[in-house]
Amino acid sequence: MNLNSRLNAIVLKIKKMGYSLTPQRLEIIKIISESKNHPSATDVYNKLKKLYPMVSLNTVYKNLSMLASLHEVKEIKIMQNSVHYDGDISLHGHAICEKCGKIIDVEIDEFDFKKKLIENYHIRNYGVEFYGLCDYCHKEESPAEIASHL
C-alpha cells in the first residue's frame, strides 16, 4: 500500500468512527505514517510543534492512543516503559536493542503466519518483538557483560 492510500485509509476510518479530523490530528497521522524510524510521542510532538507551536504533548499522546485503539499504529514498548509508534501495520516484527533502544523491522513469513494462526483465530492485533543488542552495542559490551549473559 502506498503512502497516500495508507493515509486516506486512516482518515476514512477516523471519520467513520466519528472522530473529527483536525489539522493537528491530520499532521500526526502524516508524521506517523511517513516515519520509518519508530518515533516516540516526544519525537512526533517535536515535529508537530514546528507547524503548530501551541500544540501540547498531551494532544499527541491522545491522538496516538486513539490511533493505537483503532489498530492504525502499533505501540512498541521498550526500555523503562518507553513507548514508540509504528505507522506500518503490515505483518512484521521488531528487533529492539536493550542498551540503546534502536528498533528495526523484522520480516515475518506471511504464508506461514496465515497458515498457522489465521485459519484458527480471528487476529485483531499482534506483537512480535526480539530483544538483544544491536551490532554497535554488542561491540561496545565488555567481556564481563558478555559472560553475565551466558
C-alpha positions in Angstrom: 0.0 0.0 0.0 1.5 3.4 -1.0 1.7 6.3 1.4 -1.2 8.3 0.1 -3.6 5.3 0.1 -2.4 4.4 3.7 -3.1 8.0 4.8 -6.5 8.0 3.1 -7.4 4.7 4.7 -6.6 6.0 8.2 -8.5 9.3 7.5 -11.6 7.3 6.3 -11.5 5.1 9.3 -11.3 8.0 11.7 -14.2 9.8 10.1 -16.2 6.5 10.1 -15.6 6.1 13.8 -16.9 9.6 14.4 -13.7 11.4 15.2 -13.1 14.9 13.8 -10.2 15.5 11.6 -8.4 18.5 13.0 -5.3 19.9 11.2 -3.1 18.7 14.1 -4.6 15.2 14.0 -4.0 15.0 10.2 -0.4 16.1 10.7 0.1 13.5 13.4 -1.2 10.8 11.1 1.1 12.1 8.3 4.1 12.1 10.6 3.5 8.6 11.9 2.6 7.1 8.6 5.6 8.5 6.8 8.1 7.6 9.6 10.4 4.6 9.2 12.2 5.1 12.5 9.5 4.2 15.1 9.2 7.6 16.8 8.2 8.2 20.4 5.4 10.6 21.3 8.0 13.2 22.0 9.5 12.8 18.6 6.1 13.3 17.0 5.5 16.3 19.2 8.8 17.9 18.3 7.9 17.6 14.6 4.3 18.8 15.1 5.3 21.7 17.2 7.2 23.3 14.3 3.9 23.6 12.4 1.6 24.1 15.4 3.6 25.9 18.2 0.6 25.9 20.6 0.0 22.1 20.4 0.5 20.2 23.6 2.3 16.9 24.2 -0.9 15.6 25.7 -2.7 16.2 22.3 -0.1 14.0 20.7 -0.5 11.2 23.3 -4.3 11.3 23.0 -4.1 11.0 19.2 -1.5 8.2 19.2 -3.6 6.3 21.8 -6.7 6.7 19.6 -4.8 5.5 16.5 -3.5 2.5 18.5 -7.0 1.7 19.7 -8.1 1.7 16.0 -5.2 -0.6 15.2 -3.7 2.0 12.8 -0.4 2.3 14.7 1.5 -0.3 16.7 2.8 0.6 20.1 6.3 -0.8 20.7 7.1 -0.9 24.4 10.9 -0.7 25.1 13.3 0.2 27.9 12.0 1.9 31.1 8.4 1.9 29.9 9.3 4.0 26.8 6.7 3.6 24.0 7.5 4.1 20.3 5.0 4.0 17.5 5.0 2.3 14.1 2.7 3.5 11.4 3.4 0.4 9.3 0.7 -2.1 10.3 1.8 -4.7 7.8 2.8 -8.1 9.1 6.2 -7.6 10.6 8.0 -7.8 14.0 10.7 -5.7 15.7 14.2 -6.3 16.9 14.9 -3.9 19.9 18.3 -3.2 21.3 18.2 -3.5 25.1 21.0 -1.0 25.5 20.4 1.9 23.1 16.7 1.3 22.3 17.3 1.1 18.5 14.3 -0.6 16.7 14.4 -2.3 13.4 11.7 -4.1 11.4 11.9 -7.9 11.1 10.0 -9.6 8.3 7.7 -12.5 9.1 6.8 -15.2 6.7 3.2 -14.2 5.9 2.2 -17.5 4.4 3.4 -19.5 7.5 1.7 -17.0 9.8 -1.6 -17.2 8.0 -1.5 -21.0 7.8 -0.8 -21.5 11.5 -2.9 -18.7 13.0 -5.4 -17.0 10.8 -7.1 -20.3 9.9 -7.8 -20.9 13.6 -8.2 -17.5 15.1 -9.6 -14.1 14.2 -6.5 -12.0 14.8 -7.1 -8.3 15.5 -3.6 -7.3 16.6 -0.2 -8.9 17.2 3.2 -8.2 18.6 6.5 -9.9 17.8 9.5 -8.4 19.5 13.0 -9.7 19.7 15.3 -8.2 22.4 19.0 -8.2 22.4 21.9 -5.9 21.4 22.4 -4.1 18.1 25.8 -4.7 16.4 27.1 -1.4 17.7 26.2 -2.0 21.4 27.3 -5.7 21.1 30.8 -4.5 20.0 30.9 -2.0 22.9 29.9 -4.6 25.5 32.7 -5.6 27.9 33.8 -9.2 28.3 32.3 -9.3 31.9 28.9 -8.2 30.5 29.1 -10.8 27.8 29.9 -13.5 30.4 27.0 -12.5 32.5 24.6 -13.4 29.7 25.9 -17.0 29.4 
